[in-house]
Amino acid sequence: MLDERTVRIEDGTRPFVGVRGVEPDTVAFLEEQGYVVDPSDEASSCTVLIEPGVLAAPSNKVDLIAHIEASSGPLLKLGRWPDEAKSAFCLAGDLDALSLRDYLGRLTWR
């Protein structure tokens, strides 16, 4: 588990999702999706600002995520683990094989 999360941000647009006047459930949902949410007075300087007027347009959470992802500015997002997974396993292959037969031949133990 990561105890501290620190990122250095240059002056200008802050790569967060600013929220102002939205329900706590919406804020919790955005944080669960991995967005860094800023409810402070500086929320208007974030890449995306979610306000009650903005939420009237998206009809559901999928539309809200689409609205956020459509932003053209920088956006900091933490990856989330599905179903509270504690680890991951990755199996990668060698993609420079000349043919499927060559590729499968490399998988055999010699």
Sequence and secondary structure as in RCSB ss.txt:
>XXXX:A:sequence
MLDERTVRIEDGTRPFVGVRGVEPDTVAFLEEQGYVVDPSDEASSCTVLIEPGVLAAPSNKVDLIAHIEASSGPL
LKLGRWPDEAKSAFCLAGDLDALSLRDYLGRLTWR
>XXXX:A:secstr
          SSSEEEEEE S  HHHHHHHHHTTB EE SGGGGGEEEEE HHHHHS  SHHHHHHHHHT  S  
 B    GGG          TT SSHHHHHHHHS  
